């Protein structure tokens, strides 16, 4: 029996520990917090979107970077095995819109409880309040870790599952990158991802709290279209957020850090410009003797009414029957192409995940073992892997964690 140390009690670390214990190893899970799964606890607004029930092809298409690296990991432990794991460990799951999988209870604490039950069943020892300071490495082989208190902990294998830099308050402080660099690994530039945008316009702040459903967002760099998708979004006091914008941040991450980008929102994507104009005319006909603000109130959220009229240069008190064809066209244009200037991304404290991390070229995709340091493994967000929202990032964590743990001693 060999001794395995797993650094980090998040999803990847827990699965690595369970998988290593299944192989008969003596496993110790080192967690700097007072409990495991601290970041899991807040995911999905406390509901924990733990994976996605789509087919494997679609799963890979939702992974933004280095998806081919994940073939072995995902085929070793796919999304359906993840669902089975939680069902078997006392946390039944359900599938919602977009194939998103949640615990039936809607409580992330139940996901963490299932992990804890499995860790206990596999006799994994958990050491809480334990911060690893550095790895013990000699002759390109890891031999254990040294804690912040200076305690040496020998091991036959070490798994780094420390997460990224997002939500540092949960313990993801980037330590894993430091450990990897000390072993000669390349760290791809880390930046916040699945994160809201800052916006320039004051009218965006006026729309704070307004949530939109079924809109189309198009993001341009000059004339080049970088991103286009349908979905839900939210105006905030600093800019724009919501699922549509979080996904967009993964795609335009590098571009928006170099220069402002132009977002256009189509508030009525189901209508062509001509159909929209007919709709406005119909609403005007019903309110022809009233002020124009009442003539468009069925078409837009009330918070948006004064802003679109102001931008269309139509006085709110103007009578509907006095609105010109040119003014009406400006309403149509703004509805189909409402402009927001994206000036940058919010910070790691608001990011769901970290883009960048340990270069996957230096990690064996069949085992998650370092190509530079023997018996050293990586799992989860510490690697240069990321995906869209919808449970895909957690699936990366489960799959890489399980493959890392189950590969120990089988190289």
N, C-alpha and C positions, 0 to 999 in steps of 0.2 A: 504494500500500500504506500503510495507517495503522498506528500503533503502539497496541497494547492492553496495559494492565497489569491483571493479575488478582491481587487480594490474597487469599492463602489457598490452600494446597495440599491442601485436603480434597476430598471427592467433588464438591461443587458447583464449586469452583475449578478442579479438573482438567478437568471436563467443559466448563466455560466456556472454558478455554484451548484445548482440543481443537477445540471448535465454532468459535471465533473464527479459529483457524489454518486450519480447513477453508474459511473464507470468504476466505482469502488475506491475512489480517492478520499483521503481525509481532507475536508475542505473547511477553510476559515474565511468568512466574509468580513472584510474590514470596512466599516461605515463611519464616516466622521460625524454624522448626526446622531440624534437620540433614537431614531427609528429608520427603517428602510423606506424607500419609495417616496421620499419627501416631495420630489418634483412630480411624480405620478399623481400625488394627492390633488394637485391643482390643475392637471391637464383636463381638457374638455370642460372647462368651467366647473371642475369638481366631479364631472361624470365619468371621465376617462374613456376616450375613444380608443379602445385597446388594439384594434386592427381593422382591416377592411375585408368584407366578404366577397370581393370581386374575384374573377378568375386570375390565374397566374400571369397571363399575358398583360392584362390591365394593371396588375400590381407593378410589374416591371416598368410599364409606361408612365407610372406616377413617380418613379424614382428619377430625380433630376440629374444626379451626378454618379458616375461609376456604377451604373446598374449591372453591367456584365460581371463585375467583381462579386456581385451578390448571388450569382446563379447557384453555387454550391450551398450557400447558407440558406437561401429561401427554399430550395428543393429539399434540403435536409430537415427543415422545420418550417412548414408553410403556414399561411393564415388559418387554415382549417385545423391544423394541429394546435395552434394557439387557442382557438375557441374551445377545442376539446379539453385542453389543459385546464382552463378555468371552469368549465362545466364539471370536470372530474374532481376539482378541488373546491367545490362548494359555492362557486359563483356563476350561476346561470347567465347566459348572455342573450342579447337580442340584436337584430339587424334593423337599422333605420335608413332613412333617405340617403342615397349615395352609397349604399352598402356599408355604412359606418356601423361598427360593432361596439356596443356599450354593455355594461352589466345591467341586468334586468332591474336591479334596485336603483340605478342611476347614481350610485355612490362609488367614487373611486376607492374609498376605504375598503370596499369589498374585494377589489382587485388586489390591493396590498395584502389583505387578510389571506387570500388564496395563495399568494406567493409565500407568505410566512408559514402557512400550513405545510406547504410542500417542502420548504427549507427545513422545517422541524422534522418532517417525516423522513427526510434524507440525512438527518443528523448533521446538518451544516451548522457549525459554530459561528455565531454572529458576535463580533466585537464592536460595540457602539462607542461613540466618542473617540474613535481611533483615526488619527490623521497620519497618512504615510508621508514621510519627508523625502525619501529617495529609495531607489532600488539598489540592491546589492548585486553588482555585476562584475564578473571577471572572466577573461578569456572568451568574450562574446557569448557569455551564458549567464542567465539570471539565477541567483541563489537565494533570493528572499528580499525582504524590505527592511528599512529602518524607519521607525515611527518618529513623530515630532518630539516625543519624550526621549528619543535616543535608544529605544529598545530595538534590538536586532531580532528579526523573525525569519529564521531560515525556511526555505521551501524548495520543492523540486520543480515547481512551475508557478508563474504569476500571471494573472489576467488583469489587464488594465481596462476598467469599465467605469471611468470617472466622469463621463459626460463631457459636455462642451463648456461654453462660457455663459450660456443663457440662464437666466434666473439664478444668479450667483448666490442669492439668499438661501437657496436649497442645497448649497454645497458644491455646485458646479463652478469651480473657480479656475479651471484650466490646468490643474495639476498634471493631468495625464499627458498634456503636450510637453510639459517640462520633463517628465520621466522619459518620454519617447525621444526628445531631443538629446538627452544625456546619453542615450544609446545610439545616437547617430542618425535618427530618423528625420526625414524632411516633414515640416509642418506646413501644409498649404494654408495660405492666409485665411485667418478666421474673421468672420463678420456675422452680424445678426441676420437671421433669416426667419421666414414666416413671422414677419414683424410689420407693424403699421408704418405708414408714410407720414412725413411732415409735408405740409402744403403751404403755398405762398399767400393765396388770396384770403382777404378778411372775410369774404362771404362764406367761406368754408367754415370758419369759426362760428358764424351766425347760424349755421345749420347743425351745430353740435347736438348730438343725441338722435338725429334723424337716421332711421334705419331704412334701407332700400332693399326690396326683393325683386328678383327677375329683371335686373338691369344688365346692360352690356358695358364692359369696360375695355377701352383700347388705349394702350400706352405707346407713345411715339418718342423716338429720339430723332428730332428733325422730321424728315419725311419717312423714316424707317419705322415700320410697325414692329414693336418688340414683344407685345403681349396682347391677346384679346380673348375674352372669356365672358360667360354669363354667370350670374349668381347674386349673392347678397353682399352688401357693404354697409358701412356705417361712417357718418361724419362725426368727428371728434373736435375737441378744443384746439388740437394741434394739426389736424389733417384728416386722413382717411384710414379706416381699418375694416374689419369684417373679413369673412372667408375669402371673398374675391380678391381683396387687396393683400391679404397674407400670402396667398398663392402667388400673386403677381410679384411680391417682393423676392421670392425665390428665383424668379426668372430674370428680373431686371436689376438684381442686387448690385452687380459690378457697375452697370451703366449709370445708375442713379447716384453712385458714390463719386462719379467723375463730373457729372453735370446734371442740371435740372431736366426732368422729363415732362412731357405733356400727356396728361390723362384726359380722355374724353369719355363722358358718361352718356349713354343712350338710355334715357328714362323710360322710353316706350319702344323696346326693340321689336315687339310683335307688329308694330305699325310702320308702314312706309311713310315717307314724308307726305305723299299725297293723301294717304289714309288719315294721317294725323291732322292735316289741314282740314279735311272733311269733318273730322271729329270736333275740332275747335269751332268750325262754322256751325255745327249742329248745337253745340253748347251755347254759342253766342245767340243763336236763334231763340233759345229758351229764356235767355236773359238779356234781350236786346235793349231794354230801357234801363238796365242796371249798370253799376260801375263794372269796369273790366275785371277787377279782382274777383267779383262774384261770377263772372262769366267763365272763369277757368278753375274754379274751386273744386269741381268734380274730377278734374284731370290730374291735379298735383296735390301733394301734402300741403297743409296750411302753412307750415314753416317756410316752404319754398316759394309761395306765391309772391310776396313782396320782392324777393331776390330776383326771380326770373323776369318780373315786370321792370325792375330797375335796370337789369342788364339788357333787356330788350328796348329800353328807353321808351317805355309806355307808362304815362302817369297812372297810378292806381285808381285815381278818382275819375279817369276818362270813361265816358259811356261806351258800352259795347258797340253801339251802332255808329260810333265815330272812329273806331279802330281801322286803320288803313290796311291794304293788302300787304304793304311792305312791313308794317309792324307785326302783322300776323305771321309773315314769313320769318321774322326774327324770332318769334316764339317757337316756331317749328325748328329752326336751326339750333336754338339753345336746348331744346328738348332732346334732339337727336345727337347733339355734340356739345354737351355742357363741359366747359374747360376748367381743369384744375391743374395747377403747376406743382409737380412733385419735386421737392427740394432735397430730399434725403430720407434716410430710414431712421426709425427710433433706435434706441440702444439695446444692449444685451439684456437689460433688466426687463424689457417688454417682449423680447424675442422668444418664440417657442423653441427654436433650435439654433444651432450654430452651423453656418456654412464654412467648409474648410476642415482642417484637422490632419491627422496622420496620413501621409500619402499611402494610398492603397497599393502602389507599385512596390512598396517595401514590405508588404504583408502577403502571406500565402493565402489565396482565396479559398483553398480547399480545407484549411485548418484554422485560419485566423492567427497563425503563429508569425512572429516577426521573422523576416528574412535576414535580419542583421544580428539578432540576439536569440540564442536558443532558449526554448522553454518560456518565452515571453509571448503573451497573446494579447490581442486587442479586441474589444467588442463595443458596439453601440456608437453613440454620438462622437466619441473621441476620434473616430475615423472620418476621413473625407467623404462622407456619404450624407445625402439629404434628399427629402422627397416633399411632395405637396401635402397639404392637410388632408385628413380623412382616415387617420390610423396607420398611414404608411411608414411614418418615422418610427413609431413604436414597433411595427413589424420588423423593421431593420434591426432594432435593438434585440427583440426576442430571437430572431434567426441567427444573428452574429454571435449573440451570447451563448446560445445553445451549441452552435458549431464549435466555438472556442472551447467550451467546457468538455464537450464529448470527444474532442480531438486530443486532449492531453494524455500522453502515454501511448498514443496510437500512431505517432509520426513514423 
